[in-house]
Amino acid sequence: MKDATMIALVTFGVFMTEALVHYNTGIAAAHGKPWKFNIPSGDELIKLGMIVGVATTATTLIIGYLRE
């Protein structure tokens, strides 16, 4: 279980960072402004976290299956 927890935490961190980069890229493109890193508001951040959480869970389960 320790390995699965570590995989999940690392995966969540990497995926969440990627999601925030994509979020900020989209905001910059939509508003025609230079790219700037911002953390979205509470509701948007929760939505991103939930999406990333689902992807993290799927990835962790797949890795666990492939390691057996």
Residue frames relative to the residue before (quaternion, step in Angstrom):
aa qw qx qy qz dx dy dz
M 1.0000 0.0000 0.0000 0.0000 0.00 0.00 0.00
K 0.5862 0.5913 -0.3682 0.4136 3.55 1.09 -0.67
D 0.6502 0.5126 -0.3160 0.4632 3.60 0.95 -0.86
A 0.6610 0.5098 -0.3113 0.4542 3.58 0.91 -0.88
T 0.6408 0.5173 -0.3241 0.4656 3.59 1.00 -0.77
M 0.6578 0.5030 -0.3089 0.4678 3.56 0.95 -0.87
I 0.6364 0.5200 -0.3192 0.4719 3.58 0.97 -0.87
A 0.6703 0.5065 -0.2999 0.4519 3.59 0.90 -0.92
L 0.6771 0.4953 -0.3000 0.4540 3.60 0.89 -0.88
V 0.6649 0.4846 -0.3048 0.4796 3.58 0.94 -0.87
T 0.6534 0.5158 -0.3109 0.4586 3.57 0.93 -0.89
F 0.6492 0.5086 -0.3224 0.4646 3.58 0.92 -0.87
G 0.6566 0.5221 -0.3127 0.4455 3.59 0.91 -0.87
V 0.6835 0.4734 -0.2845 0.4772 3.57 0.90 -0.93
F 0.6842 0.4844 -0.2902 0.4616 3.59 0.86 -0.95
M 0.6529 0.5081 -0.3244 0.4586 3.60 0.97 -0.78
T 0.6175 0.5251 -0.3389 0.4776 3.58 1.04 -0.74
E 0.6539 0.5057 -0.3076 0.4712 3.57 0.94 -0.88
A 0.6454 0.5258 -0.3186 0.4534 3.59 0.94 -0.87
L 0.6668 0.4941 -0.3030 0.4684 3.59 0.97 -0.81
V 0.6184 0.5199 -0.3449 0.4778 3.60 1.06 -0.68
H 0.6673 0.4874 -0.3010 0.4760 3.60 0.92 -0.89
Y 0.6144 0.5486 -0.3392 0.4545 3.58 1.00 -0.79
N 0.7096 0.4563 -0.2601 0.4697 3.57 0.81 -1.01
T 0.6052 0.5387 -0.3501 0.4701 3.59 1.10 -0.64
G 0.6652 0.5047 -0.2927 0.4658 3.58 0.96 -0.87
I 0.6399 0.5148 -0.3213 0.4714 3.59 0.98 -0.82
A 0.6583 0.5079 -0.3095 0.4614 3.59 0.92 -0.90
A 0.6801 0.4864 -0.2922 0.4642 3.58 0.90 -0.89
A 0.6685 0.5174 -0.3036 0.4396 3.59 0.93 -0.87
H 0.7653 0.3526 -0.1817 0.5070 3.57 1.05 -0.76
G 0.4246 -0.7317 0.4425 0.2975 3.58 1.29 0.01
K 0.4971 0.6409 -0.4261 0.4007 3.56 1.11 0.70
P 0.6145 -0.5286 0.4098 0.4184 3.60 -1.21 0.29
W 0.5852 -0.5826 0.4356 0.3583 3.54 -1.20 0.61
K 0.0820 0.7653 -0.6316 0.0929 3.54 -0.93 0.99
F 0.4062 -0.7231 0.5027 0.2438 3.58 -0.89 0.91
N 0.1047 0.7555 -0.6384 0.1034 3.53 -0.84 1.11
I 0.3642 -0.6783 0.5815 0.2628 3.56 -1.16 0.56
P 0.4570 -0.7151 0.4516 0.2755 3.61 -0.73 1.02
S 0.6749 -0.4851 0.3753 0.4104 3.54 -1.35 0.28
G 0.7654 -0.4231 0.2555 0.4123 3.55 -1.29 0.35
D 0.7001 0.4685 -0.2857 0.4569 3.59 0.76 -1.01
E 0.6717 0.4865 -0.2974 0.4729 3.58 0.92 -0.89
L 0.6438 0.5230 -0.3174 0.4596 3.57 0.99 -0.81
I 0.6395 0.5133 -0.3186 0.4754 3.59 1.02 -0.79
K 0.6384 0.5195 -0.3262 0.4649 3.60 0.96 -0.83
L 0.6536 0.5000 -0.3127 0.4743 3.58 0.90 -0.91
G 0.6639 0.5192 -0.3015 0.4459 3.58 0.91 -0.92
M 0.6503 0.5104 -0.3152 0.4661 3.58 1.01 -0.76
I 0.6467 0.5053 -0.3158 0.4762 3.58 0.96 -0.86
V 0.6667 0.4875 -0.2913 0.4828 3.56 0.92 -0.93
G 0.6235 0.5510 -0.3340 0.4429 3.60 1.03 -0.72
V 0.6437 0.5013 -0.3152 0.4848 3.58 1.01 -0.80
A 0.6637 0.4928 -0.3043 0.4734 3.60 0.92 -0.90
T 0.6337 0.5314 -0.3214 0.4612 3.59 1.04 -0.79
T 0.6534 0.5134 -0.3083 0.4631 3.56 0.92 -0.90
A 0.6591 0.5018 -0.3087 0.4674 3.58 0.90 -0.92
T 0.6667 0.5052 -0.3023 0.4570 3.58 0.90 -0.92
T 0.6583 0.5113 -0.3075 0.4589 3.59 0.91 -0.90
L 0.6637 0.4980 -0.3021 0.4693 3.59 0.96 -0.84
I 0.6483 0.5133 -0.3168 0.4647 3.59 0.98 -0.84
I 0.6516 0.5035 -0.3185 0.4695 3.59 0.92 -0.88
G 0.6425 0.5230 -0.3188 0.4605 3.59 0.98 -0.84
Y 0.6506 0.5116 -0.3042 0.4716 3.57 0.99 -0.84
L 0.6990 0.4799 -0.2755 0.4530 3.58 0.88 -0.93
R 0.6516 0.5248 -0.3162 0.4472 3.60 1.14 -0.54
E 0.5795 0.6032 -0.3740 0.4007 3.60 1.21 -0.38
